[in-house]
């Protein structure tokens, strides 16, 4: 009997685990992809203005954003070789650069959206767009700190729900399939009172 219960519960546990992995994966992707929304518009709008003749200094905000501490979005304009021309972002008091491989990817695809970690503990969702005509690139980014907090919360909820549901289904299997062994003494029942 115990083998039967465990066999059915194991099958149920596999199905539950698969569903929880899928649900968590979908929720995590919605959170992460949503972190790119303002940067997509910022990068595309800035690239369009630059292609229309605006200077990098006209496009990039003058107020500096320390990306290690601020949640504010930022812009960086690079020339065709990947050298920064104007930037509203700084880290440790300096201007930021990104790996040259990102520019190569953008040259082929027109745009790239990635999670970028310039130093430990500092992560940004960045969108890099090529300026029309190949005149350079625009990077728009913002911190992933709040998104990662929400992802951690989702993970905790998913783990608690998964563990709780496994326990409940195990108990349900015992209630549904457990039968006393043959020859075991029956459970005593109280006699009716006259």
N, CA, C and O of each residue as an XYZ file, in Angstrom:
776
protein
N       0.829     -1.212      0.000
C       0.000      0.000      0.000
C       0.865      1.265      0.000
O       0.597      2.218     -0.732
N       1.904      1.250      0.836
C       2.786      2.418      0.909
C       3.461      2.675     -0.427
O       3.629      3.828     -0.825
N       3.855      1.602     -1.131
C       4.492      1.761     -2.441
C       3.528      2.405     -3.436
O       3.917      3.260     -4.232
N       2.273      1.985     -3.378
C       1.263      2.556     -4.282
C       1.075      4.042     -4.006
O       1.023      4.854     -4.929
N       0.973      4.386     -2.727
C       0.803      5.798     -2.352
C       1.987      6.622     -2.855
O       1.803      7.678     -3.461
N       3.205      6.134     -2.601
C       4.404      6.880     -3.010
C       4.522      6.969     -4.527
O       4.986      7.978     -5.057
N       4.100      5.909     -5.232
C       4.144      5.919     -6.697
C       3.234      7.017     -7.253
O       3.645      7.799     -8.110
N       1.996      7.067     -6.759
C       1.062      8.098     -7.241
C       1.504      9.501     -6.806
O       1.372     10.467     -7.557
N       2.024      9.589     -5.593
C       2.465     10.902     -5.114
C       3.670     11.397     -5.907
O       3.771     12.589     -6.197
N       4.582     10.498     -6.259
C       5.758     10.897     -7.032
C       5.339     11.444     -8.393
O       5.877     12.452     -8.850
N       4.394     10.792     -9.033
C       3.879     11.283    -10.318
C       3.253     12.661    -10.140
O       3.495     13.567    -10.938
N       2.449     12.816     -9.093
C       1.825     14.104     -8.799
C       2.883     15.169     -8.505
O       2.763     16.306     -8.962
N       3.919     14.802     -7.744
C       4.986     15.746     -7.393
C       5.725     16.215     -8.630
O       6.084     17.389     -8.721
N       5.962     15.326     -9.586
C       6.648     15.705    -10.832
C       5.802     16.713    -11.609
O       6.323     17.707    -12.114
N       4.495     16.452    -11.702
C       3.602     17.363    -12.427
C       3.557     18.726    -11.733
O       3.673     19.765    -12.383
N       3.389     18.713    -10.409
C       3.342     19.970     -9.650
C       4.651     20.741     -9.814
O       4.633     21.953    -10.028
N       5.775     20.051     -9.717
C       7.075     20.709     -9.838
C       7.231     21.336    -11.217
O       7.696     22.470    -11.336
N       6.845     20.605    -12.256
C       6.928     21.145    -13.613
C       6.082     22.386    -13.785
O       6.522     23.363    -14.391
N       4.860     22.356    -13.252
C       3.970     23.523    -13.357
C       4.536     24.727    -12.605
O       4.458     25.855    -13.091
N       5.105     24.491    -11.423
C       5.675     25.595    -10.661
C       6.894     26.190    -11.370
O       7.083     27.406    -11.360
N       7.719     25.343    -11.982
C       8.877     25.853    -12.729
C       8.407     26.727    -13.889
O       8.950     27.808    -14.115
N       7.401     26.259    -14.622
C       6.868     27.036    -15.749
C       6.281     28.354    -15.265
O       6.554     29.403    -15.849
N       5.474     28.314    -14.201
C       4.844     29.546    -13.703
C       5.889     30.541    -13.206
O       5.797     31.735    -13.492
N       6.887     30.050    -12.459
C       7.930     30.952    -11.977
C       8.726     31.525    -13.146
O       9.034     32.717    -13.163
N       9.056     30.690    -14.111
C       9.807     31.162    -15.279
C       9.063     32.242    -16.033
O       9.656     33.241    -16.442
N       7.752     32.048    -16.222
C       6.948     33.070    -16.909
C       6.903     34.372    -16.116
O       7.086     35.450    -16.681
N       6.662     34.276    -14.816
C       6.587     35.482    -13.983
C       7.929     36.211    -13.955
O       7.971     37.439    -14.016
N       9.028     35.453    -13.863
C      10.357     36.075    -13.833
C      10.641     36.781    -15.157
O      11.195     37.880    -15.167
N      10.264     36.158    -16.274
C      10.503     36.781    -17.576
C       9.655     38.039    -17.767
O      10.125     39.022    -18.341
N       8.428     38.012    -17.296
C       7.585     39.212    -17.380
C       8.233     40.365    -16.605
O       8.284     41.496    -17.087
N       8.727     40.061    -15.396
C       9.412     41.087    -14.586
C      10.647     41.615    -15.309
O      10.837     42.825    -15.423
N      11.482     40.702    -15.793
C      12.752     41.120    -16.401
C      12.531     41.866    -17.712
O      13.160     42.898    -17.946
N      11.648     41.363    -18.569
C      11.401     42.036    -19.845
C      10.747     43.400    -19.640
O      10.998     44.337    -20.399
N       9.911     43.505    -18.616
C       9.291     44.789    -18.304
C      10.297     45.834    -17.858
O      10.035     47.032    -17.959
N      11.449     45.388    -17.362
C      12.487     46.326    -16.916
C      13.107     47.081    -18.079
O      13.782     48.087    -17.861
N      12.895     46.619    -19.323
C      13.454     47.292    -20.508
C      12.543     48.372    -21.082
O      12.968     49.154    -21.932
N      11.293     48.420    -20.623
C      10.310     49.277    -21.294
C      10.710     50.742    -21.441
O      10.674     51.250    -22.562
N      11.086     51.444    -20.388
C      11.408     52.857    -20.638
C      12.683     53.036    -21.456
O      12.802     54.002    -22.209
N      13.644     52.111    -21.316
C      14.905     52.255    -22.034
C      14.731     52.090    -23.545
O      15.425     52.745    -24.322
N      13.817     51.226    -23.960
C      13.574     51.039    -25.398
C      13.172     52.366    -26.018
O      13.725     52.783    -27.036
N      12.204     53.024    -25.392
C      11.746     54.319    -25.915
C      12.853     55.360    -25.860
O      13.057     56.097    -26.825
N      13.567     55.429    -24.748
C      14.630     56.423    -24.596
C      15.711     56.248    -25.662
O      16.135     57.223    -26.284
N      16.155     55.014    -25.873
C      17.227     54.762    -26.845
C      16.765     55.062    -28.266
O      17.490     55.687    -29.041
N      15.557     54.616    -28.608
C      15.063     54.839    -29.964
C      14.808     56.322    -30.232
O      15.139     56.821    -31.308
N      14.226     57.024    -29.268
C      13.983     58.464    -29.445
C      15.287     59.243    -29.570
O      15.407     60.125    -30.420
N      16.268     58.917    -28.721
C      17.562     59.609    -28.782
C      18.267     59.324    -30.097
O      18.846     60.229    -30.697
N      18.225     58.068    -30.557
C      18.856     57.718    -31.835
C      18.200     58.460    -32.995
O      18.884     58.900    -33.919
N      16.879     58.598    -32.950
C      16.167     59.327    -34.007
C      16.552     60.807    -34.000
O      16.755     61.395    -35.062
N      16.652     61.409    -32.828
C      17.057     62.822    -32.742
C      18.475     63.024    -33.248
O      18.757     63.995    -33.950
N      19.370     62.108    -32.891
C      20.751     62.205    -33.358
C      20.832     62.035    -34.875
O      21.598     62.735    -35.536
N      20.043     61.107    -35.430
C      20.018     60.904    -36.876
C      19.471     62.129    -37.598
O      19.788     62.355    -38.766
N      18.632     62.939    -36.894
C      18.060     64.152    -37.482
C      18.966     65.366    -37.311
O      18.605     66.471    -37.718
N      20.137     65.170    -36.714
C      21.098     66.270    -36.629
C      21.348     66.831    -35.245
O      22.175     67.730    -35.097
N      20.665     66.337    -34.227
C      20.911     66.837    -32.869
C      22.298     66.381    -32.416
O      22.785     65.333    -32.838
N      22.924     67.178    -31.554
C      24.235     66.800    -31.020
C      24.044     65.882    -29.807
O      22.987     65.911    -29.177
N      25.048     65.072    -29.476
C      24.924     64.215    -28.291
C      24.622     65.011    -27.020
O      23.879     64.539    -26.160
N      25.188     66.210    -26.895
C      24.954     67.036    -25.705
C      23.512     67.533    -25.634
O      23.003     67.784    -24.542
N      22.847     67.680    -26.779
C      21.440     68.093    -26.788
C      20.507     66.945    -26.393
O      19.415     67.173    -25.873
N      20.942     65.734    -26.643
C      20.093     64.554    -26.412
C      20.231     64.021    -24.988
O      19.252     63.582    -24.385
N      21.452     64.061    -24.454
C      21.733     63.450    -23.148
C      21.436     64.441    -22.031
O      21.895     65.581    -22.099
N      20.681     64.045    -20.999
C      20.426     64.943    -19.863
C      21.741     65.378    -19.205
O      22.715     64.625    -19.179
N      21.749     66.589    -18.681
C      22.977     67.105    -18.055
C      23.162     66.567    -16.641
O      24.290     66.476    -16.158
N      22.070     66.211    -15.975
C      22.177     65.704    -14.605
C      22.775     64.305    -14.605
O      22.303     63.417    -15.315
N      23.815     64.118    -13.805
C      24.509     62.826    -13.750
C      23.762     61.848    -12.834
O      23.197     62.237    -11.811
N      23.777     60.575    -13.228
C      23.158     59.495    -12.474
C      24.271     58.552    -12.016
O      24.989     57.983    -12.838
N      24.406     58.395    -10.703
C      25.356     57.412    -10.175
C      24.660     56.060    -10.222
O      23.767     55.793     -9.419
N      25.060     55.216    -11.147
C      24.314     53.970    -11.361
C      24.494     52.961    -10.226
O      23.778     51.961    -10.175
N      25.422     53.203     -9.332
C      25.596     52.309     -8.178
C      24.536     52.553     -7.117
O      24.242     51.659     -6.324
N      23.953     53.756     -7.086
C      23.012     54.102     -6.019
C      21.642     54.544     -6.512
O      20.665     54.441     -5.769
N      21.543     55.032     -7.740
C      20.292     55.624     -8.223
C      19.464     54.638     -9.039
O      19.994     53.747     -9.704
N      18.154     54.825     -8.966
C      17.237     54.046     -9.797
C      16.858     54.797    -11.069
O      16.115     54.272    -11.899
N      17.361     56.018    -11.228
C      17.004     56.855    -12.369
C      17.564     56.278    -13.666
O      18.656     55.710    -13.674
N      16.817     56.423    -14.764
C      17.335     55.986    -16.060
C      18.441     56.931    -16.547
O      18.529     58.078    -16.108
N      19.265     56.441    -17.440
C      20.392     57.241    -17.950
C      20.619     56.945    -19.431
O      20.155     55.936    -19.962
N      21.351     57.863    -20.086
C      21.679     57.739    -21.508
C      23.176     57.918    -21.707
O      23.818     58.704    -21.010
N      23.723     57.181    -22.666
C      25.103     57.368    -23.103
C      25.100     57.310    -24.627
O      24.492     56.417    -25.216
N      25.775     58.260    -25.262
C      25.936     58.254    -26.715
C      27.388     57.905    -27.023
O      28.318     58.501    -26.480
N      27.558     56.923    -27.907
C      28.888     56.479    -28.333
C      29.087     56.790    -29.808
O      28.124     56.831    -30.574
N      30.348     57.012    -30.211
C      30.621     57.178    -31.640
C      30.642     55.800    -32.307
O      30.412     54.785    -31.650
N      30.916     55.768    -33.599
C      30.869     54.504    -34.347
C      31.919     53.493    -33.875
O      31.790     52.298    -34.141
N      32.962     53.967    -33.171
C      34.005     53.081    -32.648
C      33.739     52.639    -31.204
O      34.522     51.885    -30.626
N      32.626     53.116    -30.626
C      32.279     52.722    -29.266
C      32.875     53.611    -28.189
O      32.890     53.229    -27.019
N      33.363     54.782    -28.555
C      33.899     55.715    -27.561
C      32.780     56.648    -27.099
O      32.038     57.175    -27.929
N      32.647     56.862    -25.776
C      31.547     57.710    -25.289
C      31.733     59.177    -25.697
O      32.815     59.745    -25.557
N      30.644     59.774    -26.206
C      30.641     61.186    -26.594
C      29.936     62.050    -25.559
O      30.357     63.175    -25.291
N      28.866     61.526    -24.980
C      28.108     62.241    -23.949
C      27.424     61.202    -23.077
O      26.986     60.159    -23.563
N      27.334     61.499    -21.766
C      26.775     60.510    -20.849
C      26.121     61.193    -19.658
O      26.637     62.172    -19.120
N      24.973     60.656    -19.259
C      24.358     61.112    -18.018
C      24.623     60.112    -16.898
O      24.129     60.275    -15.782
N      25.416     59.062    -17.203
C      25.714     58.015    -16.212
C      27.155     58.104    -15.764
O      28.053     58.448    -16.533
N      27.351     57.780    -14.484
C      28.715     57.668    -13.982
C      28.762     56.554    -12.947
O      27.762     56.206    -12.320
N      29.968     56.009    -12.794
C      30.212     54.963    -11.805
C      31.599     55.210    -11.238
O      32.584     55.272    -11.975
N      31.666     55.350     -9.918
C      32.931     55.664     -9.246
C      33.552     56.945     -9.807
O      34.773     57.071     -9.904
N      32.679     57.896    -10.176
C      33.134     59.192    -10.674
C      33.594     59.201    -12.112
O      34.028     60.242    -12.605
N      33.515     58.069    -12.810
C      33.993     58.011    -14.189
C      32.897     57.694    -15.181
O      31.807     57.257    -14.811
N      33.203     57.922    -16.457
C      32.289     57.619    -17.552
C      32.316     56.125    -17.826
O      33.343     55.470    -17.650
N      31.212     55.605    -18.246
C      31.075     54.162    -18.466
C      31.385     53.758    -19.900
O      31.132     54.507    -20.843
N      31.924     52.584    -20.041
C      32.068     51.950    -21.345
C      31.488     50.547    -21.232
O      31.354     49.999    -20.138
N      31.153     49.987    -22.366
C      30.606     48.629    -22.372
C      31.484     47.754    -23.254
O      32.241     48.274    -24.074
N      31.400     46.436    -23.104
C      32.221     45.543    -23.933
C      31.966     45.752    -25.427
O      30.824     45.946    -25.843
N      33.022     45.713    -26.225
C      32.908     45.986    -27.664
C      32.030     44.961    -28.375
O      31.465     45.257    -29.428
N      31.911     43.755    -27.808
C      31.059     42.735    -28.417
C      29.603     43.162    -28.518
O      28.882     42.726    -29.416
N      29.172     44.016    -27.596
C      27.786     44.511    -27.640
C      27.583     45.360    -28.887
O      26.552     45.249    -29.549
N      28.570     46.218    -29.218
C      28.453     47.056    -30.417
C      28.408     46.192    -31.679
O      27.684     46.507    -32.623
N      29.179     45.109    -31.694
C      29.172     44.217    -32.855
C      27.795     43.576    -33.015
O      27.287     43.443    -34.128
N      27.202     43.183    -31.901
C      25.865     42.594    -31.941
C      24.843     43.611    -32.448
O      23.974     43.283    -33.256
N      24.959     44.844    -31.964
C      24.010     45.894    -32.387
C      24.180     46.210    -33.869
O      23.195     46.484    -34.556
N      25.404     46.175    -34.369
C      25.627     46.424    -35.806
C      24.886     45.400    -36.655
O      24.389     45.728    -37.732
N      24.810     44.168    -36.177
C      24.139     43.112    -36.933
C      22.634     43.133    -36.756
O      21.892     42.886    -37.706
N      22.168     43.432    -35.521
C      20.743     43.326    -35.222
C      20.025     44.667    -35.147
O      18.796     44.709    -35.207
N      20.763     45.754    -35.018
C      20.150     47.074    -34.901
C      19.883     47.486    -33.470
O      19.802     48.676    -33.165
N      19.742     46.490    -32.572
C      19.467     46.787    -31.165
C      19.828     45.562    -30.321
O      19.772     44.429    -30.799
N      20.195     45.802    -29.074
C      20.469     44.704    -28.147
C      19.918     45.090    -26.776
O      20.033     46.242    -26.357
N      19.329     44.137    -26.090
C      18.761     44.353    -24.752
C      19.382     43.324    -23.822
O      19.189     42.122    -24.004
N      20.122     43.788    -22.834
C      20.838     42.860    -21.957
C      20.840     43.348    -20.510
O      20.551     44.508    -20.216
N      21.177     42.419    -19.625
C      21.475     42.766    -18.236
C      22.979     42.970    -18.164
O      23.751     42.109    -18.586
N      23.390     44.109    -17.629
C      24.807     44.485    -17.642
C      25.273     44.707    -16.218
O      24.594     45.374    -15.437
N      26.434     44.151    -15.873
C      27.004     44.300    -14.536
C      28.419     44.872    -14.668
O      29.377     44.120    -14.841
N      28.552     46.205    -14.587
C      29.886     46.809    -14.731
C      30.803     46.542    -13.538
O      32.025     46.587    -13.673
N      30.221     46.267    -12.381
C      31.003     45.864    -11.209
C      30.077     45.084    -10.280
O      28.857     45.214    -10.383
N      30.635     44.270     -9.369
C      29.782     43.477     -8.478
C      28.787     44.346     -7.703
O      29.146     45.387     -7.153
N      27.546     43.899     -7.673
C      26.508     44.608     -6.938
C      25.839     45.733     -7.711
O      24.928     46.378     -7.192
N      26.274     45.981     -8.942
C      25.690     47.040     -9.775
C      25.217     46.394    -11.072
O      26.020     46.027    -11.930
N      23.889     46.262    -11.196
C      23.326     45.639    -12.400
C      22.287     46.567    -13.016
O      21.470     47.171    -12.320
N      22.345     46.662    -14.350
C      21.418     47.503    -15.087
C      20.791     46.734    -16.233
O      21.406     45.839    -16.812
N      19.556     47.097    -16.550
C      18.916     46.638    -17.779
C      19.241     47.695    -18.825
O      18.821     48.845    -18.697
N      19.985     47.313    -19.857
C      20.362     48.298    -20.868
C      19.817     47.913    -22.236
O      19.661     46.739    -22.571
N      19.535     48.956    -23.010
C      19.128     48.809    -24.403
C      20.117     49.635    -25.208
O      20.295     50.825    -24.945
N      20.759     49.013    -26.184
C      21.725     49.706    -27.036
C      21.176     49.683    -28.457
O      20.869     48.622    -29.000
N      21.055     50.872    -29.052
C      20.492     51.039    -30.383
C      21.508     51.727    -31.282
O      22.255     52.598    -30.839
N      21.528     51.334    -32.526
C      22.425     51.980    -33.480
C      21.740     53.204    -34.077
O      20.552     53.180    -34.399
N      22.514     54.268    -34.215
C      22.003     55.481    -34.861
C      21.927     55.212    -36.361
O      22.825     54.588    -36.926
N      20.864     55.678    -37.005
C      20.658     55.440    -38.432
C      21.875     55.918    -39.223
O      22.419     56.994    -38.977
N      22.278     55.095    -40.168
C      23.447     55.435    -40.975
C      24.756     54.989    -40.341
O      25.828     55.235    -40.894
N      24.678     54.332    -39.178
C      25.885     53.820    -38.528
C      26.766     54.889    -37.914
O      27.968     54.684    -37.745
N      26.174     56.038    -37.575
C      26.956     57.157    -37.021
C      27.381     56.923    -35.578
O      28.222     57.658    -35.060
N      26.826     55.929    -34.930
C      27.169     55.664    -33.538
C      26.088     54.853    -32.868
O      25.283     54.193    -33.526
N      26.079     54.912    -31.538
C      25.172     54.097    -30.753
C      24.614     54.907    -29.589
O      25.237     55.852    -29.105
N      23.419     54.508    -29.155
C      22.812     55.089    -27.956
C      22.543     53.963    -26.977
O      21.980     52.931    -27.342
N      22.946     54.166    -25.739
C      22.652     53.225    -24.658
C      21.703     53.899    -23.687
O      21.966     55.010    -23.227
N      20.606     53.237    -23.375
C      19.701     53.686    -22.315
C      19.648     52.584    -21.274
O      19.499     51.410    -21.612
N      19.770     52.962    -19.998
C      19.775     51.948    -18.956
C      19.142     52.443    -17.678
O      18.895     53.636    -17.502
N      18.882     51.500    -16.788
C      18.443     51.811    -15.430
C      18.709     50.602    -14.548
O      18.873     49.485    -15.038
N      18.749     50.834    -13.257
C      19.086     49.799    -12.280
C      18.063     48.663    -12.278
O      16.868     48.876    -12.481
N      18.564     47.467    -12.046
C      17.705     46.286    -11.890
C      17.408     45.979    -10.426
O      16.802     44.951    -10.122
N      17.824     46.853     -9.522
C      17.714     46.560     -8.089
C      16.289     46.215     -7.664
O      16.088     45.198     -7.000
N      15.308     47.016     -8.018
C      13.915     46.763     -7.600
C      13.331     45.552     -8.310
O      12.566     44.792     -7.717
N      13.685     45.370     -9.568
C      13.207     44.199    -10.314
C      13.724     42.927     -9.659
O      12.983     41.955     -9.514
N      14.991     42.929     -9.264
C      15.564     41.744     -8.624
C      14.947     41.479     -7.257
O      14.815     40.324     -6.853
N      14.570     42.532     -6.543
C      13.859     42.333     -5.273
C      12.520     41.641     -5.517
O      12.150     40.720     -4.789
N      11.793     42.090     -6.548
C      10.508     41.456     -6.866
C      10.711     40.009     -7.312
O       9.922     39.133     -6.957
N      11.767     39.758     -8.091
C      12.051     38.387     -8.518
C      12.344     37.495     -7.320
O      11.894     36.350     -7.280
N      13.092     38.005     -6.344
C      13.376     37.228     -5.131
C      12.097     36.931     -4.356
O      11.925     35.830     -3.831
N      11.199     37.914     -4.285
C       9.908     37.703     -3.629
C       9.086     36.637     -4.340
O       8.463     35.792     -3.697
N       9.088     36.678     -5.679
C       8.380     35.661     -6.458
C       8.952     34.272     -6.195
O       8.212     33.295     -6.070
N      10.275     34.200     -6.113
C      10.924     32.917     -5.862
C      10.529     32.344     -4.499
O      10.263     31.149     -4.375
N      10.493     33.204     -3.481
C      10.095     32.746     -2.144
C       8.656     32.247     -2.137
O       8.359     31.199     -1.563
N       7.766     32.998     -2.774
C       6.355     32.595     -2.835
C       6.212     31.269     -3.580
O       5.472     30.383     -3.156
N       6.944     31.145     -4.716
C       6.865     29.907     -5.500
C       7.379     28.713     -4.702
O       6.774     27.641     -4.741
N       8.486     28.882     -3.979
C       9.030     27.774     -3.185
C       8.081     27.373     -2.059
O       7.888     26.185     -1.801
N       7.484     28.370     -1.382
C       6.528     28.061     -0.318
C       5.293     27.351     -0.872
O       4.826     26.365     -0.303
N       4.771     27.860     -1.983
C       3.605     27.239     -2.608
C       3.897     25.828     -3.078
O       3.079     24.925     -2.901
N       5.071     25.639     -3.680
C       5.471     24.320     -4.171
C       5.592     23.324     -3.014
O       5.046     22.223     -3.074
N       6.308     23.717     -1.969
C       6.475     22.823     -0.813
C       5.157     22.522     -0.136
O       4.900     21.378      0.240
N       4.317     23.533      0.025
C       3.014     23.337      0.655
C       2.119     22.413     -0.151
O       1.436     21.554      0.407
N       2.122     22.592     -1.461
C       1.279     21.756     -2.309
C       1.770     20.303     -2.333
O       0.964     19.374     -2.383
N       3.083     20.112     -2.298
C       3.612     18.737     -2.229
C       3.173     18.055     -0.935
O       2.794     16.884     -0.944
N       3.225     18.781      0.168
C       2.822     18.221      1.464
C       1.326     17.891      1.465
O       0.924     16.820      1.918
N       0.516     18.806      0.963
C      -0.940     18.584      0.925
C      -1.272     17.381      0.047
O      -2.129     16.573      0.406
N      -0.604     17.253     -1.100
C      -0.918     16.108     -1.967
C      -0.461     14.791     -1.340
O      -1.113     13.763     -1.522
N       0.651     14.812     -0.607
C       1.088     13.595      0.083
C       0.047     13.166      1.125
O      -0.304     11.990      1.216
N      -0.440     14.131      1.904
C      -1.482     13.827      2.894
C      -2.755     13.334      2.216
O      -3.407     12.411      2.704
N      -3.108     13.954      1.088
C      -4.311     13.533      0.361
C      -4.167     12.101     -0.154
O      -5.129     11.332     -0.137
N      -2.972     11.747     -0.609
C      -2.749     10.369     -1.083
C      -2.940      9.360      0.053
O      -3.543      8.305     -0.140
N      -2.426      9.693      1.225
C      -2.618      8.796      2.376
C      -4.093      8.666      2.721
O      -4.565      7.564      2.999
N      -4.824      9.765      2.709
C      -6.256      9.710      3.033
C      -7.046      8.914      1.997
O      -7.995      8.208      2.339
N      -6.652      9.031      0.734
C      -7.391      8.343     -0.331
C      -7.070      6.851     -0.416
O      -7.961      6.039     -0.665
N      -5.808      6.488     -0.212
C      -5.395      5.114     -0.510
C      -5.054      4.260      0.707
O      -4.954      3.040      0.582
N      -4.875      4.853      1.858
C      -4.437      4.055      3.013
C      -5.579      3.168      3.496
O      -6.684      3.643      3.756
N      -5.298      1.888      3.612
C      -6.258      0.918      4.138
C      -5.541      0.133      5.227
O      -4.369     -0.202      5.053
N      -6.206     -0.176      6.358
C      -5.553     -1.003      7.380
C      -5.191     -2.367      6.822
O      -5.894     -2.890      5.958
N      -4.114     -2.943      7.301
C      -3.678     -4.258      6.856
C      -4.697     -5.320      7.287
O      -5.342     -5.186      8.327
N      -4.834     -6.373      6.475
C      -5.757     -7.460      6.822
C      -5.247     -8.160      8.068
O      -4.046     -8.387      8.214
N      -6.142     -8.496      8.947
C      -5.781     -9.170     10.185
C      -5.451     -8.217     11.315
O      -5.269     -8.639     12.457
N      -5.373     -6.929     11.000
C      -5.094     -5.961     12.070
C      -6.366     -5.770     12.862
O      -7.465     -5.874     12.317
N      -6.227     -5.496     14.126
C      -7.413     -5.322     14.957
C      -8.146     -4.058     14.543
O      -7.520     -3.015     14.350
N      -9.458     -4.136     14.407
C     -10.227     -2.961     13.996
C     -10.171     -1.887     15.074
O      -9.914     -2.156     16.248
N     -10.418     -0.684     14.637
C     -10.421      0.449     15.584
C     -11.651      0.308     16.472
O     -12.760      0.081     15.989
N     -11.438      0.446     17.773
C     -12.556      0.309     18.734
C     -13.510      1.465     18.533
O     -13.094      2.611     18.363
N     -14.804      1.151     18.554
C     -15.816      2.184     18.475
C     -16.644      2.158     19.744
O     -16.914      1.086     20.286
N     -17.044      3.300     20.217
C     -17.838      3.317     21.457
C     -19.198      2.636     21.262
O     -19.806      2.753     20.198
N     -19.662      1.939     22.273
C     -20.973      1.287     22.205
C     -22.061      2.336     22.392
O     -21.905      3.343     23.083
N     -23.180      2.028     21.726
C     -24.293      2.964     21.859
C     -24.854      2.886     23.256
O     -24.960      1.794     23.814
N     -25.207      3.987     23.824
C     -25.796      4.072     25.164
C     -27.271      3.771     25.094
O     -27.942      4.234     24.171
N     -27.814      2.997     26.053
C     -29.262      2.705     26.087
C     -29.977      3.797     26.844
O     -31.198      3.748     26.991
